[in-house]
Amino acid sequence: MLQAIKEYASDPTGFGPGAEVFVWRASESAKTEEHTEQAGTFIKLVTGLGPKPGQRIVYVDGGFDLFQIGHIEFLKQVYEAEKGGAYVVAGVHEDDVINHWKGLNYPIMNIFERGLCVLQCRYINAVIFGAPFSPSTPYLEAVPIGKTPSDPDKSSPSRLCSIDAVYHGPTTFMPLTYDPYTAAKEMGIYCQIGDHPFSHVNAGEIVTRILKGREAFEERQRKKGEKSVGEEAVRRREQMEREATEVARMRAEDQQS
């Protein structure tokens, strides 16, 4: 898996460094619940191209299940909102976090598969596997990307929070009981991406399409089966009628002889 992550995180040539990749370690409640705030521990999996000096760093997060046009359009709009000059960090939620909120059999894809899909997106510069559902202040302040070390004389202190903006898009498929972005709003770095032509596309809709397609396929096959049985019955009846006609003809010839 690590080798695959390294390959997917490479630059467009496949040989040079590209996206940076981290794993976030914290308690399960910190990843799922609202009131458990932990800085956690960031483990770097892949060293890639970090942000340039002075470059804005923006954070997005999500499940990114069945990575599709809705996700891509959201990330594209973040890119355009930042005029293409920001360093975009994507937090990917763990499987049990998504299942906690969506239930049923979600997510369809596991975190490894979803993370690889996000890494392949041109609008992403870094990925954090296992990101919390609610990015708390300690978490956002602990993100190691873009941090500058303090000078010994403290004349140039390090940035307390390297994240300049937290973007969120339309949510149509997750029943929320609280606002996961309270911390970002209190920090004054929250940005909202409005509805777009593909806002309605999500894992739930795609699964519904698949199920409807399966039902339509099964109905066609059932009708084909019924038609086949009917056609076979007609062929069998015609065969019996021909056989009966032949038997009658042979009896008539025997009587004449």
N, C-alpha and C positions, 0 to 999 in steps of 0.2 A: 504493500500500500504506500509506503514512504517513497519508494522508487517512482510509482505512478504519480504521486503528488509532485515530486521534483520535476518530472517530465512535463506535467500539465502547467506547472508554475513557470516554466522557461519562457524566454522571449519568443516572438513570432518565428525566429529561425529554428528554434528548438535546441539551440546550443548555448545561448547566453543567458544570464540571469534575468528574471522577470519579476513575477509577483513574490512578495514575502508571505510566508505562511506561519501561523502560530496556532497553538492549542491552549485554551484557557482551562485551568483547573480550579475548581471551587466546590463547595458543598452542593448537593442536589437542590436544596431549598433556594440557594442563591441563584441557581440557573432557572428555577421555575417560578418562585414566589415573588410577591411584591415587596415584602417588608424585610427580607434578608439581603443586606447589602454587604458585599465583600469585594475587596480589591482582587483577590484571587492571585493565581500565579500564571504568568504567560511563558510558555515554552516555545522557543523558535524551532520550527521544523525545517524551514527553507530560508536561506538568506538571499534576498533578492535586491531589487533596486528600491532603495528607500526614497522618501520625499526629498525634493530639492530644497535648499535653504530658502525660507520664506514661503514655501508652497503651502497652500491651505490644505488641511487634512479633514476629510469629511467621513462620517461613519454611517453605514446603513446596516440593517440586519433583517433576518427573516429565515423561513424554513427553506425557501427556494425549491420546493418539491415539484417534481416533473417540470424542471426548468423550462420556461416557455416565453412566448412573446410578451406576456404581461410583465414578467420580471425584467426582460430586456428593455422594454419601453420605459419602465420606471427608472432603471439605471441610466438609460440614455438621457432622460429628462434631468436627472441629477447632474450628469455630465454637462448638459447644456446650461443648466442653472448656474453652474460654476464656470461657465464659458470655457470648458475644456481644460481648465488649468489646475484642477484640484487633484489631490491624491486620495483615491476612494478606498476605504477599508470596509470589507463586508464581513459581518458576523453571521455565522451559520449555526442555527440552533441544533441541539442534539435530538435524537429520535424520540426519547422519552418526554422531552419538553413539548415537542409538537403533538405527541399522542395525548399528553395531559390536557391540552387545549382543544384539539380537534376530535380526539376519540377515534372510534371505529378502527380501521386498519391503517390510519395515517401515522407517519408518512409512507408513501408508496416506495420511495427511494430512501436508502439509508444515508447517514451523514457523509460517508465516504463518497458515495455517488453524487450527492447533491453538492458537496464541496468541490469536486472535480468540475462539475458543470459551471459553477460560479467562477472558478479559476480560468476557465476558457473564455470568459466574457471580456471583451476589449475594454470595457469601462471600469474594470476592477484592477486595483494595484496591490491589494493585500487581502488575505483571508484569515479569519480567526475561527477555527473549529471549536464548537462547544460554547458559543457565546450565550450570555444570559438572555432570557426572554425580555426582561426589563433592564436596560442598561442603567445601572445606578451611578451615582456620582463617584464613589470609590472605584468602580470598574472603569469608567471613562477616564478618570485621572490616572489610572494605572496602565492604560494602553501604552506600550513602550514605543510605538511608532512616532518618530518625529521629536523625541525627547532630546534636549540638549543638556549636557552635564553642567553643573554649577562650577563656577570658578572658585579657587580656594579662598579668594578675598570676598566672595559673595557679591562682587560688583555686577555679575551677570548671572542671576539665579536661573535655574532650570524652569521650564514651563510646568506649571502645576497640572495642566491638562493640555495635551497636544491636539485634542479634537476641536476643530473650529466650528463644525456643524454636524448635527445629527438629522438625517433625512428620513422621512417616512412617507409611504404612499397610501393609496386607497386600500382599505381592508374590508373585504366582502365575504370572507369565508371563515372567520375565526370569531366565535362568540366571546368577547372580552368582558370581564367583570370589573376591570380597573384600567387606568391609563398607564401603559408601560413606559411612557416617555415623560413622566412627571419630572424626573431629575434633569433631563435635557432642557425642558421648558424653564425650570427654575434657574438653570445655568445660563439661560438666554441664548442657547445654541440650536434650538429645535427649528427645523424647517419642514414644511408640508408640501408634498407634491400632490397636485389635484388630480381629478379624474382625467383619464385619457382614453383613446379609442379601444384599448385592450384591458381596461380596468376590471371588466367582468370575467376575464380569463383567469382561472385558478385551478388548483388540483381537483377540487370538487366538481367543477364544471366538466373538466376533461374526463374524469371517471364516469360522470353521468353520460357523457357522449359515448364512451366505450360501452357502457351497459346497454344504452339504447341501441347502439349498433349491433351488439350481440343479440338482443331481443329480436331486432329486425331480421338478422341472419337466421336465427332459429325458426322464425315464422316462415321465412322463405323456404327453408329446408323442409319444414313440416308440410307446407303446401305442395312442394315438389314431391314429397313422399306420398301424399294423398293422391296427387295426380298420377304418379307412377303406379300406385296400387289400382287406381281406376282404369288406367290404360291397360294394365296387365289383365284385369278382369274382362275388359272388352275383347282383348286378343284371345283370351281363353274361351270366351263364349263363341266368338267367330270360329275358332278351331273346332269346338264341339259341334257347332252347326254344320261345318264342312264335313266332319266325320260322320254325323248322322245322315247327311245327304248322300254321302258315298255308300254307307251301309244300305240305305233305302234303294239306291240305284242297283247295287249288287243283288239284292233280294229280288228286285223286279226282273233282272236278267235271268236269275235262276228259275223263276216261275215261268218265264217265256220259253226257256229251254226244256 
